[in-house]
């Protein structure tokens, strides 16, 4: 027997605790003093005498008291079985909560890195259907070192810069998004300055005047504004590992720093920047706006692909360069930019403002819109 289950030894009585009563014994067992058919009288034990019944349990044992070991008759205790499905579901729930907290924190941190300006005019046209973005590509060299300018072939600083790229992105309530290129030489009325090239509005009054000019020319309400400079575009392209572009014809433009052969190829930062800047083709600026739309769509497709989002190194690099490179309106946030990417990833229709011809003016050779077709487009 183990010490834990061994029955306790009954405690022995001390000699002084039990007294032998001789008179009582003789009265019970002496035949001379006992009448027939009559039990011998018994005497009560003297005071202090102790007599224990043979059937009495030991003094130190109590039937109700639990033993040190397992109680008699009690079944063996078993561990509660763990449901593996429930356990896995609990772990998965914690992982989801941690992932959501991380995503929220990362989104807020990313949003705090965006550069914001007051890009929308105080007086805007009445709200129109859908959501309209004014997307601007600036030729500003601000933030680029001399070495970076030489590598990108951008030349010297031009102050506040000009808008090499002006596009309107219309996201309807349902259906495909529409991306419309506005040639930078478009001849429009610049409020406060008269008829001029549309990109002159950016030079005269920055994003606010450019937005005001586009609203007046198109009749569309601009809801959001996004601008990216030369260095920012090159960094975004490099962060996704380059963009696959099919060049329709050979392009050799020393001013843009490119010498590209015809055919599909992956363009890195400097070549990509030169590709969207060059006008060294037959139709000049009209060819350029077409290449810009093509490149912008390809860049967004690469940025939203699984090969980019699923790669932590590319994803973090893309977010860092995007937030450092983009300038947005003071009320725009990173989730608004995410909606642009998602709307274009699901399909987008691209076009250029209908052209009615060209004209030489005091501000140089300009592009004239086809008023009827342009109005129908807007």
Residue pairs with C-beta under 8 A, 6 or more apart in sequence:
1 7
2 69
4 68
4 69
5 67
5 69
5 70
7 61
8 58
8 60
8 61
9 58
10 58
10 59
10 60
10 61
11 58
11 59
11 60
13 50
13 52
17 50
18 49
18 50
18 51
19 45
19 46
19 48
19 49
19 50
21 43
21 45
21 46
21 49
23 43
24 42
24 43
24 45
26 33
27 33
27 40
27 41
27 42
27 43
28 40
28 42
29 40
30 40
33 40
34 40
45 51
57 63
70 76
107 334
107 335
110 319
110 323
110 334
111 323
111 333
111 334
111 335
113 320
113 323
113 324
114 323
114 326
114 327
114 328
114 332
114 333
114 334
115 326
115 327
115 328
116 327
116 328
116 329
116 330
116 332
117 207
117 327
117 328
117 329
117 330
118 208
118 329
118 330
119 207
119 208
119 211
119 225
119 227
119 327
119 328
119 329
119 330
120 208
120 211
120 222
120 225
120 329
121 208
121 209
121 211
121 212
121 215
123 212
124 212
124 215
124 221
124 222
125 215
125 216
125 219
125 220
125 221
126 221
127 221
128 219
128 220
128 221
129 172
129 173
130 170
130 171
130 172
130 173
131 170
131 171
131 223
131 224
132 168
132 169
132 170
132 171
132 220
132 221
132 222
132 223
132 224
133 168
133 169
133 170
133 171
133 222
133 223
133 224
133 225
133 226
133 340
134 166
134 167
134 168
134 210
134 211
134 214
134 222
134 224
134 225
134 226
135 165
135 166
135 167
135 168
135 169
135 226
135 227
135 296
136 163
136 165
136 166
136 167
136 202
136 207
136 210
136 225
136 226
136 227
136 228
137 163
137 164
137 165
137 166
137 227
137 228
137 229
137 233
137 276
137 292
138 161
138 162
138 163
138 164
138 202
138 227
138 228
138 229
138 230
139 154
139 158
139 161
139 162
139 163
139 164
139 229
139 230
139 277
140 157
140 158
140 159
140 160
140 161
140 229
140 230
141 149
141 154
141 155
141 156
141 157
141 158
141 161
141 229
141 230
141 231
142 157
142 161
142 229
143 229
143 231
144 152
144 154
144 230
144 231
148 231
149 155
149 156
151 270
152 230
152 231
152 234
152 257
152 269
152 270
152 273
152 274
153 255
153 256
153 257
153 258
153 270
153 273
153 274
154 230
154 273
160 202
160 203
160 206
161 202
161 203
161 229
162 184
162 199
162 202
162 203
163 184
163 198
163 199
163 202
163 210
164 184
164 199
164 276
164 277
165 181
165 184
165 276
165 289
165 292
166 181
166 182
166 183
166 184
166 198
166 199
166 210
166 214
167 179
167 180
167 181
167 182
167 292
167 293
167 296
168 179
168 180
168 182
168 214
168 218
168 220
169 177
169 178
169 179
169 180
169 340
169 343
169 344
170 177
170 178
170 179
170 180
170 220
171 177
171 339
171 340
171 343
172 178
176 346
176 347
176 348
176 349
177 343
177 344
177 346
177 347
177 348
177 349
178 348
178 349
178 350
178 351
179 293
179 296
179 297
179 344
179 348
179 349
179 350
179 351
180 350
180 351
180 352
180 353
180 377
181 289
181 290
181 292
181 293
181 350
181 351
181 352
181 353
182 198
182 214
182 289
182 353
183 198
183 285
183 286
183 289
183 352
183 353
183 355
183 367
184 197
184 198
184 199
184 285
185 197
185 198
185 199
185 285
185 364
185 365
185 366
185 367
186 197
186 198
186 217
186 353
186 366
186 367
186 369
187 195
187 196
187 197
187 198
187 359
187 361
187 366
187 367
187 368
187 369
188 195
188 196
188 197
188 198
188 213
188 216
188 217
189 195
189 213
189 216
189 217
190 196
190 198
190 200
190 201
190 204
190 209
190 213
191 209
191 212
191 213
191 216
192 204
192 205
192 209
193 200
193 201
193 204
195 361
195 363
196 363
197 363
197 364
197 366
198 210
198 213
198 214
198 217
199 210
200 363
201 209
201 210
201 212
201 213
202 209
202 210
205 212
207 225
207 227
207 327
211 222
211 225
214 220
214 222
215 221
215 222
218 378
219 378
220 378
224 328
224 329
224 332
224 336
225 328
225 329
225 332
226 326
226 327
226 328
226 332
226 337
226 340
227 326
227 327
227 328
228 236
228 325
228 326
228 327
229 325
230 273
230 277
231 325
232 321
232 324
232 325
232 326
233 269
233 272
233 273
233 276
233 325
234 269
234 270
234 272
234 273
235 269
235 321
235 324
235 325
236 299
236 303
236 318
236 321
236 322
236 325
237 243
237 267
237 268
237 269
237 272
237 273
237 299
238 268
238 269
238 321
239 314
239 317
239 318
239 320
239 321
239 322
240 299
240 302
240 303
240 308
240 314
240 318
241 302
241 308
241 314
242 266
242 267
242 268
242 272
243 266
243 267
243 272
243 295
243 298
243 299
243 302
244 264
244 265
244 266
244 267
244 298
244 302
245 264
245 265
245 266
245 267
245 272
245 275
245 294
245 295
245 298
246 263
246 264
246 265
247 260
247 261
247 262
247 263
247 264
247 265
247 275
248 262
249 262
249 281
250 260
250 261
250 262
251 258
251 259
251 260
251 275
251 278
251 280
251 281
252 258
252 259
252 260
252 280
253 259
253 274
253 278
253 279
253 280
255 278
255 280
256 273
256 274
256 275
256 277
256 278
256 280
257 270
257 274
258 270
258 271
258 274
258 275
258 278
260 267
260 271
260 275
267 275
272 295
275 291
275 295
276 288
276 291
276 292
276 295
277 288
278 288
279 285
279 287
279 288
281 287
281 288
285 367
286 352
286 355
286 367
289 352
290 352
293 350
293 352
294 350
297 344
297 348
297 350
300 340
300 341
300 344
300 345
301 344
301 345
302 308
303 318
303 341
304 341
304 342
304 345
307 314
308 314
308 315
308 318
309 315
322 337
323 334
326 337
328 336
328 337
351 377
353 369
353 374
353 377
354 369
354 370
354 373
354 374
354 377
355 367
355 368
355 369
355 370
356 368
356 369
356 370
356 371
357 368
358 365
358 366
358 367
358 368
359 365
359 366
359 368
360 366
